[in-house]
Amino acid sequence: MRGSSNRLDAVFAALADPARRAILARLANGEASVSELAAPFDMSQPAISKHLRVLERAGLVSAGFDAQRRPRRLEGEAMLEPIEWLERCRAVWEGNYRRLDALLSKLQAQPGGARRRRKKK
């Protein structure tokens, strides 16, 4: 279970940075070189390379070999585990909201509605 937790930690840490999310969005359109990925940013290629290393360690990006360049590509399967984790959380939250809605409906149906106050002892 700890390995799974480490992978989730790495993915969420990688996704925490807006530049890395923008890089992933760009790679969703197809592979790109470091210079192509750096173009829209006001940062150096070494800075982009650092972001790419974080993404690679998280398994979200891989490097290929194409003659002189090493194009990066998105590894979409790496998002399956975080998506499944979020879906489990969503199911729990939805269940909690359904119970809360039912309780609020019940309270509002009582005389005095939800504004009813408890008597002090």
N, C-alpha and C positions, 0 to 999 in steps of 0.2 A: 504493500500500500504506500510505503514511503516514496518509492520510485515514481509512482503515479503523482503523488503530491509534489515532488520535486519538478516534474514536467509541467504540472499546472502552474506552479510558482514561476517557472522560467517563462512560460507563455504569457501569463498575466503581467509579469514584470516587463517583458518585451513590448506588450501592447500598451503599457502605461505611458509611453512617450509618443507625443503627436507626430514627431518626425518619422518614427518607425511605423506608425499606422499609415502615414502618407506613402512611405516606401512600399508597404504591403499593398496599398490601393493601386499604386502604379504598376506593381508586379502582377496584379490581377489581370492587367491588360496584355501581359506577355513578358518574356524575359528582357532584361536590360543590363547594360554594363554599369560599373560604378560611376563613370562620368555621366552617363545618361540619367542615372538616379540622382546625381548631385546637381544637375542643371537647374531644377526649380528651387533649390534651397540656397540660402545665404550662408553656406558652410563649405568647408574644404572637403576634398575627396577623402583625406584621412579621417575626418569626422564622420563622413558617410560610411566609410569602411568600418569604423567602430560600431556604428548602429547595425550594420550588416552582420558583424560578428555576434552581436547580441541576438539578432534574429536567427542566425544560423545555429547558435547554441540552443535556442528554444525549439529548433526543428522547423521553423516557419519558412525558412529560405535555404536554398542550396545553391552551390556554385557549379557551373558547368565549365567545359573547356571548348573554346571555339577559336582555333588558330592562336592569335595573339591576345585575345581577351578571355575573361572569365565571367560570362554573363550569369546573372543571378536569376533564379526562378522561384516562384511561390510554391510552397509545399502545403497544399490545402488540407491534406489528411492530418496534419499536425493540429488543426483546429477542431477535429472531431471530439477529442477528450474534453477540452474546455466547453464546447457546445453542449455535450452530454451533461457535464457538471452543472452548467447554467440551467439546462432544462429540468434537472432534478430540483434545483433551488426554486425555479419558477413554479413547479408543481406544488411544492410545500407552501410557497407564498400564496398561491391561488386558493389552496385549501384553507389557509388561515383567513384570507379575505372572505371566502364563502361563509365560514363560521361567524366571522364578525358581522357580515351582512345579515345573517339569520338572527343573531342576537339583537342587532339594532332594530330589525323589523319587529321582533317580539316585544322589545321595550317600547317601541312607538305604538304598538297595538294596544298596550295597556292604558288604562285611564291615566291621563296626565302625560302620556308619551314619554319620551326620553328625558324630559326635564324634571321628572319626578325625583325628589330628593329623599335620602334616607333620614329617618328620624334619629336624632342624637340620643344617646343613652346616658 
